[in-house]
Amino acid sequence: MSFGTLVDLDRRRVVAKTAAVRIVMTLLVRDEEDILESNLSYHLAQGVDFVIVTDNRSTDTTPAILERFTSAGRIRVIHELSDDYDQSAWVTRMARLAATDHHADWVINADADEFWWPKGGDLRVSLAAIPAEVSAVAVDRADFQPVVDQDGPFHQRMVARDAVSRNLFGDPLQPKVCHRADPDVVVEQGNHGVERTAGRLLGAQEAPLFILHFPLRDYAQYEHKIVLGGQAYERNTQLPWVTGSGWRVRYEDYQAGRLREWWDPRVLDEAAIERGLGEGSLVYDRRLQAFFSAGAVPGAAPRLVAPVDPPLTPAKGDPRTPDSKRRRRSLPVRAASRAKRGMRRHAPRWVR
């Protein structure tokens, strides 16, 4: 047998293995009309086979968008009427259905403002290449920042993102996790970890995926999100304050009339972008812009764009923002920060 024949056989095995991988994505939405269609179109074009969506009391055009994708046979919608943001229970339900009813091999538990980007090929190629002993993958993410110019869709105007995004406590954003399908899986609040899945976790530095995150698209959208989420967390008496603390603090800002004060300094003009690029706090990332400029269509072949890969997680010992440059946190926030770090130190990480 010639070398060329061996190479061809190996290529066919890779293609067959990739084609056999079935990816089901779960999505929890509420009033996401400005981003939902882009999210579904993108992921279906990048290798997701089917999407299970839980619609939690949407009152905008979200249901109409979902109906179009449902009619095309690409998604299944669950209507959740509870109003206490029990995200772990709702996403766990979808993740288990992905395994039992929809024959998934891999499950991606996503939010509407997240775009899971494969570092090479599409999502199916990326997940098919993961070793068999790996049961879950931690995936880093970075926030794109709002801009002064509000004309056009978010993916065409928002092209500057954090070099390293940080949470309320000044720590790098916690990665999200995708996992091999499991009918007994439990997805943690926030989609940051899974339980009852035996196997090794592939760390974020090794992961073949990265999340492009667009939580701050315009002020009206963000205020609406904070009000709904903050009120829902208030109604949920089962979760500690530290869970959803970022949402809770911003809702306190809204109640005190401070949310706009928090928002305005984050909106970037050209001078702020150039300053951030020079300081290294921002990077240009045009991957999603290029993807949609190429004309993404649900189910179409993925548009491959050259990756942009600056450091996503600071090296060990990388200094945080100096205290002198940060607004002093309230006592509840500082207490929550200590509690969250203690939970991370003493709890098993990610896969249990």
C-alpha positions in Angstrom: 0.0 0.0 0.0 1.5 3.4 -1.0 2.1 6.3 1.3 -0.6 8.3 -0.6 -3.2 5.6 0.0 -2.4 5.5 3.8 -2.7 9.3 4.0 -6.1 9.1 2.1 -7.3 6.4 4.5 -6.3 8.4 7.5 -8.1 11.4 6.1 -11.2 9.4 5.6 -11.1 8.1 9.2 -10.8 11.7 10.5 -13.7 12.9 8.3 -15.9 9.9 9.4 -15.1 10.5 13.1 -15.9 14.2 12.8 -19.2 13.6 10.9 -20.2 11.1 13.7 -20.0 13.8 16.4 -23.4 15.3 17.2 -23.5 18.6 19.1 -26.5 19.9 20.9 -26.5 23.4 22.4 -28.7 24.6 25.2 -29.8 28.2 25.4 -31.6 30.0 28.2 -33.2 33.2 26.9 -35.4 36.1 28.1 -36.1 39.1 25.9 -33.1 38.6 23.6 -34.5 39.9 20.3 -31.4 42.0 19.4 -29.0 39.1 19.5 -30.9 35.8 19.4 -31.1 35.3 15.6 -27.4 36.0 15.2 -26.6 33.5 18.0 -28.6 30.7 16.5 -27.5 31.4 12.9 -23.9 31.5 14.0 -23.8 28.2 16.0 -25.9 26.3 13.5 -23.4 27.4 10.8 -20.4 26.4 13.0 -21.3 22.8 13.5 -24.1 22.7 16.1 -26.7 20.1 15.0 -29.6 21.1 17.2 -30.5 23.6 19.9 -32.7 23.2 23.0 -34.0 26.6 24.1 -35.7 27.5 27.4 -37.6 30.7 26.9 -38.2 32.3 30.4 -41.2 34.7 30.0 -40.0 36.7 27.0 -42.3 39.6 26.1 -40.4 41.0 23.1 -40.1 39.4 19.6 -38.0 36.5 21.0 -40.9 34.0 20.7 -41.4 34.9 17.0 -37.7 34.4 16.3 -37.7 31.0 18.0 -40.8 30.0 16.1 -39.0 30.5 12.8 -36.2 28.2 13.8 -38.6 25.7 15.3 -40.5 25.6 12.0 -37.2 24.8 10.2 -36.6 21.8 12.6 -33.5 23.3 14.1 -34.5 23.9 17.7 -36.9 22.8 20.4 -38.4 25.3 22.8 -39.3 24.8 26.4 -41.5 27.6 28.0 -40.4 28.2 31.6 -42.9 30.4 33.5 -41.0 30.5 36.9 -39.5 33.9 37.7 -36.7 33.0 40.2 -33.8 32.5 37.7 -33.2 28.9 38.7 -30.7 28.6 36.0 -29.0 25.4 37.2 -32.2 23.4 37.2 -33.4 24.8 33.8 -30.1 24.2 32.1 -29.6 20.8 33.7 -33.1 19.8 32.3 -32.0 20.8 28.8 -28.6 19.1 29.1 -30.2 15.8 30.1 -32.7 16.1 27.2 -29.8 16.6 24.9 -28.4 13.2 26.0 -31.7 11.2 26.2 -33.9 12.7 23.5 -31.5 14.2 21.0 -28.6 11.7 21.0 -25.9 14.3 21.6 -22.2 13.4 21.9 -21.3 16.9 23.2 -23.4 19.5 24.9 -22.6 23.2 24.8 -24.5 25.2 27.5 -24.5 28.7 26.1 -26.0 32.1 26.8 -27.5 34.3 24.1 -24.6 36.8 24.3 -22.0 34.1 23.9 -20.4 33.0 20.6 -18.4 29.8 21.0 -15.5 30.2 18.5 -13.5 27.2 17.3 -9.7 27.9 17.1 -9.5 25.7 14.1 -12.1 24.3 11.7 -15.6 24.3 13.1 -17.1 23.3 16.4 -17.6 19.7 15.3 -14.0 19.3 14.1 -12.8 20.9 17.4 -14.8 18.6 19.7 -14.2 15.5 17.6 -10.4 15.9 18.2 -10.7 15.9 22.0 -9.2 12.7 23.7 -11.7 10.1 24.8 -10.7 10.4 28.5 -11.8 14.1 28.5 -15.4 14.5 29.7 -15.6 18.3 29.9 -13.8 21.3 28.5 -13.2 24.7 30.3 -13.5 27.5 27.8 -12.1 31.0 28.3 -14.1 34.1 27.4 -13.6 37.8 27.0 -16.0 40.7 27.0 -16.4 43.0 24.0 -17.0 46.6 25.1 -19.8 49.0 24.1 -19.0 51.8 21.7 -20.3 55.3 21.1 -21.6 54.5 17.6 -24.9 52.6 17.9 -25.6 52.2 14.2 -25.7 48.7 12.7 -25.7 45.3 14.3 -23.6 44.7 17.4 -21.2 42.3 15.6 -20.3 44.9 13.0 -19.6 47.8 15.4 -18.2 46.1 18.5 -14.7 44.9 17.6 -12.7 45.9 20.7 -12.6 43.5 23.6 -10.7 43.1 26.8 -7.3 41.5 26.6 -8.3 39.9 29.9 -11.8 40.4 31.2 -12.4 40.6 35.0 -15.4 40.1 37.2 -16.8 42.2 40.0 -14.0 41.0 42.3 -11.1 41.8 40.0 -10.5 38.2 39.1 -10.3 36.9 35.5 -13.7 35.8 34.3 -14.5 32.2 35.2 -14.5 29.9 32.2 -17.6 28.2 30.9 -17.8 24.4 30.4 -19.1 22.2 27.7 -19.3 18.4 28.3 -19.9 15.0 26.8 -23.6 14.1 26.9 -24.7 12.5 30.2 -28.3 11.7 31.2 -27.4 12.3 34.9 -25.4 15.5 34.4 -25.9 18.5 36.7 -25.0 21.9 35.3 -24.0 24.5 37.9 -25.5 27.9 38.1 -23.8 30.1 35.5 -22.7 27.1 33.4 -19.3 27.2 35.0 -19.1 23.5 35.9 -20.8 20.2 35.7 -21.3 17.4 38.2 -21.8 13.6 37.9 -19.6 13.5 34.8 -16.7 11.1 35.2 -13.5 11.9 33.3 -10.8 14.5 33.0 -11.4 18.2 32.5 -9.5 19.8 29.7 -8.2 23.2 30.9 -8.9 26.4 29.2 -5.3 26.9 28.0 -5.6 23.6 26.1 -9.2 24.0 24.9 -9.8 24.3 21.2 -12.5 26.8 21.8 -12.9 30.4 22.9 -16.0 32.4 23.8 -16.6 35.9 22.3 -18.9 37.6 24.8 -21.2 40.6 24.1 -23.0 41.4 27.4 -23.0 45.2 27.0 -24.6 46.0 23.6 -26.4 49.2 24.5 -27.7 50.8 27.7 -31.4 50.1 27.2 -30.7 46.4 26.6 -28.4 46.2 29.6 -30.7 48.0 32.0 -33.6 45.7 31.0 -31.4 42.7 31.6 -30.2 43.9 35.1 -33.8 44.7 36.2 -35.2 41.4 35.2 -32.2 39.4 36.5 -31.9 41.4 39.7 -35.6 41.0 40.6 -35.5 37.3 39.8 -32.5 36.7 42.0 -34.3 38.5 44.8 -37.1 36.0 44.5 -34.8 33.0 44.6 -34.3 32.4 48.4 -32.3 29.2 47.8 -29.1 30.7 46.4 -26.5 32.5 48.5 -25.8 36.2 47.7 -22.4 35.3 46.3 -24.2 33.4 43.4 -25.1 36.0 40.9 -23.3 38.7 42.9 -22.4 40.7 39.8 -26.0 40.9 38.8 -27.1 41.7 42.3 -24.6 44.6 42.7 -25.6 46.1 39.4 -29.3 45.8 40.4 -28.4 47.7 43.6 -26.8 50.4 41.4 -30.0 50.6 39.4 -32.2 50.9 42.4 -29.9 53.7 43.8 -29.9 55.5 40.4 -26.2 54.7 39.8 -26.4 52.3 36.9 -26.0 54.9 34.2 -23.0 56.3 36.2 -21.4 52.8 36.0 -22.2 52.4 32.3 -21.1 55.7 30.8 -17.3 55.4 31.4 -17.4 52.0 29.8 -18.7 53.3 26.4 -15.7 53.6 24.1 -15.0 56.3 21.5 -12.1 56.1 19.1 -9.7 57.9 21.5 -10.6 55.4 24.3 -10.0 52.5 22.0 -6.7 53.8 20.9 -5.7 54.4 24.5 -6.7 50.9 25.5 -4.8 49.3 22.6 -1.7 51.3 23.6 -1.9 50.2 27.2 -2.6 46.6 26.3 -6.0 46.5 28.1 -7.9 46.1 24.8 -7.3 44.2 21.6 -9.1 44.4 18.2 -11.0 41.2 17.5 -12.8 41.2 14.2 -13.6 37.5 13.9 -17.4 37.7 14.4 -17.6 40.8 12.3 -15.8 39.0 9.5 -18.0 35.9 9.9 -21.2 37.8 9.5 -19.8 40.0 6.7 -19.2 36.8 4.8 -23.0 36.0 5.0 -23.6 33.3 7.6 -26.7 31.3 7.0 -28.1 28.6 9.4 -26.7 25.3 8.3 -24.2 26.7 5.9 -20.5 25.8 5.9 -18.5 27.8 8.5 -16.6 30.9 7.4 -13.1 30.3 8.6 -11.4 33.5 9.8 -7.8 33.8 10.9 -7.8 33.5 14.7 -6.7 36.3 17.0 -5.0 34.8 20.0 -3.4 37.2 22.5 -3.1 35.9 26.0 -6.5 35.2 27.4 -5.7 34.3 31.0 -2.9 36.2 32.9 0.1 34.2 33.8 0.5 33.1 37.4 1.4 36.1 39.5 0.1 38.6 37.0 -0.8 41.7 39.1 -4.4 42.8 39.3 -5.5 46.4 38.7 -3.8 48.5 41.4 -6.2 49.3 44.3 -5.5 53.0 43.7 -7.2 52.7 40.3 -10.2 50.8 41.4 -13.3 52.1 43.1 -13.5 50.7 46.6 -16.0 47.9 46.9 -18.8 47.8 49.4 -18.7 45.6 52.4 -21.1 43.0 50.9 -19.0 42.8 47.8 -15.8 42.3 49.7 -17.4 39.7 51.8 -18.8 37.9 48.8 -15.3 38.0 47.1 -13.8 36.3 50.1 -16.6 33.7 50.2 -16.3 32.9 46.5 -12.5 32.5 46.7 -13.0 30.2 49.7 -15.5 28.1 47.8 -13.1 27.7 44.9 -10.2 26.7 47.2 -12.1 24.1 49.1 -14.4 22.6 46.4 -13.5 20.1 43.6 -13.1 22.0 40.4 -15.5 21.8 37.5 -16.1 18.1 37.1 -17.2 16.0 40.0 
